[in-house]
Amino acid sequence: MKKFSMALLILVALLTLSSITLIVSVSADLTAQEGPTNFTAQLDGDQEVPSRTTNATGQATFQLKDETQLDFTLNLLDVKNFVAAHIHCAPAGENGAVGATLLGPMPPGLGSVDIFTVQAAITAPDAENGCEWADLAAVVEAMRSGNAYVNVHTDDGDDPRDTGPGDFPDGEIRGQIEVAAPQACHPSYEGACLDPNAEDYDCEGGSGDGPLYTGEVKVVGPDVFELDHDNDGIGCE
């Protein structure tokens, strides 16, 4: 199985995220509403319908900001040939349509990766999405009511499909989105919510061994995780 460097995969991800920005660039017109603003999903093959036999796992976390922007972090572990990740609309145990894109589309057959992390934000669902979500408020309502899940699709680029790990185009790992307890963010960093109780963070795509990784952040206090190596106020640039 071919291995691709994290730098290459992150470059591809950044390129695809630029297309996501185009998809979600229309800001949602939302009225203030009360409700949970932090969400999480634990992804594995057992939650797929039908279930998938795979060692791949993942985690997605979401934080709603000002009712107009949904920040998310998607971590994937031991995944082969991932091509896309979406929020779908359906309760646990049922398959649903795609409502919002988190990652992709990416070319099939990229190979295996041990750890992959993407941090981004959406402000609206996909245009003409199958969930008929009109705005970000509809996405969040589905998440709050247990009717949304994260699905990661894989594809080796060869026929037939569904041959095993790395080749489940309809979804290899999935996790129902649930309300999470609010998490305090480290006051020294802006642009990403870093856990103040974490032992260490390293820059994604770098040579650090984690166990946690982050993308670019603004350093506004003591750089306890030593992410700003050139002391210009920006970490992991």
PyMOL commands that set and color helices and strands:
alter all, ss='L'
color gray80, all
select helices_A, chain A and resi 6-23+45-47+136-144
alter helices_A, ss='H'
color red, helices_A
select strands_A, chain A and resi 38-43+57-65+69-80+82-89+98-103+112-122+148-154+173-176+178-179+189-190+201-203+212-214+217-219+234-235
alter strands_A, ss='S'
color yellow, strands_A
deselect
rebuild
show_as cartoon
